[in-house]
Amino acid sequence: MSQRIVIDPVTRIEGHAKITIHLDAAGEVEEARFHVTEFRGFEKFCEGRSFREMPVITARICGICPVSHLLASAKATDALLAVDIPDTAKMLRQIVNLAQLVQSHALSFFHLSSPDWILGYDSDPARRNVLGLAEVRPELAREGIALRKWGQQVIETVAGRRIHPAWAVAGGVASPLTEEGRERILAGLPEALAVARKTLAWFARDVEEHHEEARVFGNFPSLFLALVGPDGELAHTDGKLRFVDDQGQIVADQIDAKDYQQWIGEAVEPFSYLKFPYYKPQGYPHGCYRVGPLARLNACSRAGTPLADEALAQFRQLGRGAVLASFHYHYARLVEILYAVERIEQLLADPEILSEDVCAVAMRSRRRGVGVSEAPRGILFHDYEVGSGGVVSKVNMIIATGQNNLAMNRTVTQIARHYLSGRTITEGLLNRVEAGIRAYDPCLSCSTHAAGRMPLAVELLGPSGELIDAATR
């Protein structure tokens, strides 16, 4: 008879989930499952609203990356209007999206994940957090806070609010950037660039120290999906879909977002509220693909900024084809932060960035609109159908974390098989399984962070249901 280990809740992620590890009669790991145990329902309660309200409504899905939903939704409403928004609006949307990437990646890298590397996977969980990090590496903790603060300030300067801005609208954006705002962003840019370069150099230099984690934390062949520009460059806001395989070879390219359903299917499982998207040509569950910073660096032909292109070349030395280990999501985040800071500086140098022509005015002319944007955690789809009067009749959203769902389940199984020994639960096992999930920086409730102490109870049950071992924290 089988046995089961339950990790509930998973800590230092956004939202609520648990992990179950299933053992066979011999005590070996049979499989592990990542369960998302909460339900939101945004797709349903958006029905009946005006399509023009959707950017404001859906930005409330997430308190950490509201810009992602704001922009994907605005792009879907642009499609409903059948307009090409002004170039200045496109650039301003890019700046806000890149700033959000900086602040979100900084939070994930410095505050949620670095305590494992600095303090140790087996360290006291009461100290293995940002407060413990500040005790032993105060400079690193301060720099992480400063980098995230700059990203948030850029969002506030351009979009009016750091959290839940109502600035991107159907047809463009609600307000232009001022000269004062431009100078304010540029004033903080040198420090942000210095922190990005320093942190990347440190992590790249010490990456070999994490060889075991790179070998075990989600190291398997899969496809990767990301947006790319016309020449294959990184494209976080505007671009086409590209799939690459585990060798880094392109398997599908320049796919228009409105055609995503020809390539992406959505499966469901009874043990999770999170859907399981997959690559349709390979079927479910074989069509596993990953999204997010690791996928973007694997899919692009180049970054498009000088320092990031150098960092990308060094990053790609980690793999013979694509970089497969999900542990290297952390490395990829640092490369993207560097790119984002450089790219923001480029955009601010454009003579048209202060133009007041930022919104196209039009009436609804299509019944369906699809918007796509690269969120910090990966590509995000908003798909709206509207009826008479522009009232929304159907909504489908494919969230980045959902697209990593198959990969996250494979990751926890791989880690459990490697680290679970005998019939005893260890703190190191628990944290490493959780760390495998944290590598993806999943956003489950899209509104909360678990950055401090959370209750955790794990039980190992024998074939007859008897308690063999238990761990609490």
Backbone hydrogen bonds, N-H to C=O, Kabsch-Sander energy under -0.5 kcal/mol:
donor,donor_aa,acceptor,acceptor_aa,energy
3,Q,23,L,-2.3
5,I,21,I,-3.1
6,V,459,E,-0.8
7,I,19,I,-4.1
8,D,6,V,-0.6
8,D,457,A,-0.7
10,V,17,A,-1.9
12,R,450,A,-0.7
14,E,442,P,-1.4
15,G,13,I,-0.8
18,K,35,H,-2.2
19,I,7,I,-2.8
20,T,33,R,-2.0
21,I,5,I,-3.6
22,H,20,T,-0.6
22,H,31,E,-2.8
23,L,3,Q,-2.8
23,L,21,I,-0.5
24,D,28,E,-2.7
27,G,24,D,-2.1
30,E,22,H,-3.4
31,E,22,H,-1.2
33,R,20,T,-2.6
35,H,18,K,-3.1
35,H,33,R,-0.7
36,V,34,F,-0.5
37,T,16,H,-1.1
37,T,35,H,-0.7
44,K,41,G,-0.8
45,F,41,G,-2.0
46,C,42,F,-1.2
47,E,44,K,-1.4
48,G,392,V,-3.0
49,R,46,C,-1.7
51,F,390,G,-2.4
53,E,50,S,-1.7
54,M,50,S,-0.5
54,M,51,F,-0.9
57,I,53,E,-2.4
58,T,54,M,-2.9
59,A,55,P,-1.3
60,R,57,I,-1.4
61,I,58,T,-1.8
62,C,59,A,-0.9
63,G,446,C,-0.9
68,S,65,C,-0.9
69,H,65,C,-0.9
70,L,66,P,-2.6
71,L,67,V,-2.8
72,A,68,S,-2.4
73,S,69,H,-2.5
74,A,70,L,-2.3
75,K,71,L,-2.5
76,A,72,A,-1.7
77,T,73,S,-2.3
78,D,74,A,-2.3
79,A,75,K,-1.9
80,L,76,A,-1.6
81,L,77,T,-1.8
82,A,78,D,-1.1
83,V,78,D,-1.6
85,I,83,V,-0.7
90,K,86,P,-1.9
91,M,87,D,-2.3
92,L,88,T,-2.6
93,R,89,A,-2.4
94,Q,90,K,-2.1
95,I,91,M,-2.3
96,V,92,L,-2.2
97,N,93,R,-2.4
98,L,94,Q,-2.7
99,A,95,I,-2.5
100,Q,96,V,-2.1
101,L,97,N,-1.9
102,V,98,L,-2.1
103,Q,99,A,-2.2
104,S,100,Q,-2.6
105,H,101,L,-2.6
106,A,102,V,-2.3
107,L,103,Q,-1.8
108,S,104,S,-2.3
109,F,105,H,-3.0
110,F,106,A,-2.2
111,H,106,A,-0.7
111,H,107,L,-1.2
112,L,107,L,-1.4
113,S,108,S,-1.5
114,S,109,F,-1.8
116,D,113,S,-1.7
117,W,113,S,-0.8
118,I,114,S,-2.9
119,L,115,P,-2.1
120,G,115,P,-0.6
120,G,116,D,-0.9
123,S,120,G,-1.4
127,R,124,D,-1.8
128,R,124,D,-1.4
129,N,127,R,-2.4
130,V,451,A,-0.5
133,L,129,N,-2.3
134,A,130,V,-2.0
135,E,131,L,-1.1
136,V,132,G,-1.5
137,R,133,L,-3.2
141,A,137,R,-2.2
142,R,138,P,-2.5
143,E,139,E,-2.5
144,G,140,L,-2.1
145,I,141,A,-1.9
146,A,142,R,-2.6
147,L,143,E,-2.5
148,R,144,G,-2.1
149,K,145,I,-2.5
150,W,146,A,-2.2
151,G,147,L,-1.9
152,Q,148,R,-2.3
153,Q,149,K,-2.4
154,V,150,W,-2.2
155,I,151,G,-1.8
156,E,152,Q,-2.4
157,T,153,Q,-2.6
158,V,154,V,-2.3
159,A,155,I,-3.2
160,G,156,E,-1.7
169,V,172,G,-1.8
172,G,169,V,-2.3
173,V,358,V,-2.4
174,A,167,W,-2.5
177,L,353,I,-0.5
182,R,178,T,-2.4
183,E,179,E,-2.3
184,R,180,E,-2.0
185,I,181,G,-2.1
186,L,182,R,-2.3
187,A,183,E,-2.0
188,G,184,R,-1.0
188,G,185,I,-0.6
189,L,185,I,-0.7
189,L,186,L,-0.5
192,A,188,G,-1.7
193,L,189,L,-2.7
194,A,190,P,-2.3
195,V,191,E,-2.4
196,A,192,A,-2.2
197,R,193,L,-2.5
198,K,194,A,-2.5
199,T,195,V,-2.6
200,L,196,A,-2.1
201,A,197,R,-2.3
202,W,198,K,-2.0
203,F,199,T,-2.6
204,A,200,L,-2.7
205,R,201,A,-1.8
206,D,202,W,-1.8
207,V,203,F,-0.5
207,V,204,A,-0.6
209,E,206,D,-1.7
210,H,207,V,-1.7
211,H,208,E,-1.4
214,A,210,H,-2.5
215,R,211,H,-1.7
216,V,212,E,-1.4
217,F,213,E,-3.5
218,G,216,V,-1.8
220,F,218,G,-0.9
220,F,324,L,-0.6
223,L,288,C,-2.1
224,F,244,V,-2.3
225,L,290,R,-2.4
226,A,242,R,-1.8
228,V,240,K,-2.3
229,G,233,E,-2.6
232,G,229,G,-1.9
234,L,302,R,-1.2
234,L,303,A,-0.6
235,A,227,L,-0.9
240,K,228,V,-2.5
241,L,255,I,-2.6
242,R,226,A,-2.2
243,F,252,A,-2.7
244,V,224,F,-2.2
245,D,249,Q,-2.3
248,G,245,D,-2.0
251,V,243,F,-2.5
252,A,243,F,-1.5
255,I,241,L,-2.0
259,D,256,D,-2.0
260,Y,257,A,-1.9
262,Q,259,D,-1.9
263,W,260,Y,-1.7
264,I,260,Y,-2.5
265,G,278,Y,-2.6
267,A,276,F,-1.9
272,S,269,E,-1.3
273,Y,36,V,-2.1
276,F,267,A,-3.1
278,Y,265,G,-2.2
279,Y,287,G,-2.7
280,K,263,W,-2.8
280,K,278,Y,-0.7
282,Q,279,Y,-1.6
283,G,279,Y,-0.8
283,G,280,K,-1.2
287,G,283,G,-3.0
288,C,286,H,-1.2
290,R,223,L,-2.2
296,R,292,G,-2.8
297,L,293,P,-2.1
298,N,294,L,-1.7
299,A,295,A,-2.4
300,C,296,R,-2.1
301,S,232,G,-3.3
302,R,232,G,-0.9
309,D,305,T,-2.4
310,E,306,P,-1.7
311,A,307,L,-2.3
312,L,308,A,-2.7
313,A,309,D,-1.9
314,Q,310,E,-1.7
315,F,311,A,-2.6
316,R,312,L,-2.2
317,Q,314,Q,-1.2
318,L,315,F,-2.0
319,G,316,R,-1.2
321,G,322,A,-0.7
322,A,246,D,-1.9
324,L,322,A,-0.7
326,S,217,F,-0.7
326,S,218,G,-1.3
327,F,217,F,-1.2
328,H,325,A,-1.6
329,Y,326,S,-2.0
330,H,327,F,-1.5
332,A,328,H,-2.5
333,R,329,Y,-2.1
334,L,330,H,-1.3
335,V,331,Y,-1.8
336,E,332,A,-2.3
337,I,333,R,-2.3
338,L,334,L,-2.1
339,Y,335,V,-2.4
340,A,336,E,-2.9
341,V,337,I,-2.3
342,E,338,L,-2.1
343,R,339,Y,-3.0
344,I,340,A,-2.4
345,E,341,V,-1.8
346,Q,342,E,-1.9
347,L,343,R,-2.5
348,L,344,I,-2.3
349,A,345,E,-0.9
349,A,346,Q,-0.6
350,D,347,L,-1.3
353,I,350,D,-1.9
354,L,351,P,-0.5
355,S,352,E,-1.8
358,V,356,E,-1.4
360,A,171,G,-2.6
362,A,360,A,-0.5
365,S,80,L,-2.6
366,R,80,L,-1.6
369,G,384,Y,-2.4
371,G,382,H,-3.0
373,S,380,L,-1.7
374,E,236,H,-3.2
375,A,373,S,-0.9
375,A,378,G,-2.3
378,G,375,A,-1.5
380,L,373,S,-2.5
381,F,398,I,-2.0
382,H,371,G,-2.6
383,D,396,N,-2.2
384,Y,369,G,-2.9
385,E,394,K,-2.5
386,V,367,R,-2.7
387,G,391,V,-2.9
390,G,387,G,-1.6
391,V,388,S,-0.9
392,V,49,R,-3.2
393,S,385,E,-3.1
394,K,385,E,-1.6
396,N,383,D,-2.3
398,I,381,F,-1.5
399,I,397,M,-0.6
403,Q,399,I,-1.6
404,N,400,A,-1.1
405,N,402,G,-1.6
408,M,404,N,-2.7
409,N,405,N,-2.2
410,R,406,L,-2.0
411,T,407,A,-2.3
412,V,408,M,-2.3
413,T,409,N,-1.5
414,Q,410,R,-2.3
415,I,411,T,-2.5
416,A,412,V,-2.3
417,R,413,T,-2.3
418,H,414,Q,-1.3
419,Y,415,I,-2.6
420,L,416,A,-2.3
421,S,419,Y,-0.5
424,T,421,S,-0.9
430,L,426,T,-2.1
431,N,427,E,-2.6
432,R,428,G,-2.2
433,V,429,L,-2.4
434,E,430,L,-2.2
435,A,431,N,-2.9
436,G,432,R,-1.8
437,I,433,V,-1.1
438,R,434,E,-2.5
439,A,435,A,-1.5
440,Y,437,I,-1.5
441,D,438,R,-1.4
444,L,14,E,-3.4
444,L,442,P,-0.6
445,S,14,E,-0.6
450,A,13,I,-1.5
451,A,449,H,-0.9
457,A,8,D,-1.4
458,V,471,A,-3.1
460,L,469,D,-2.9
461,L,4,R,-1.2
461,L,459,E,-0.6
462,G,466,E,-3.2
465,G,462,G,-2.3
468,I,460,L,-3.0
468,I,466,E,-0.6
469,D,460,L,-1.3
471,A,458,V,-2.6
473,R,456,L,-2.4
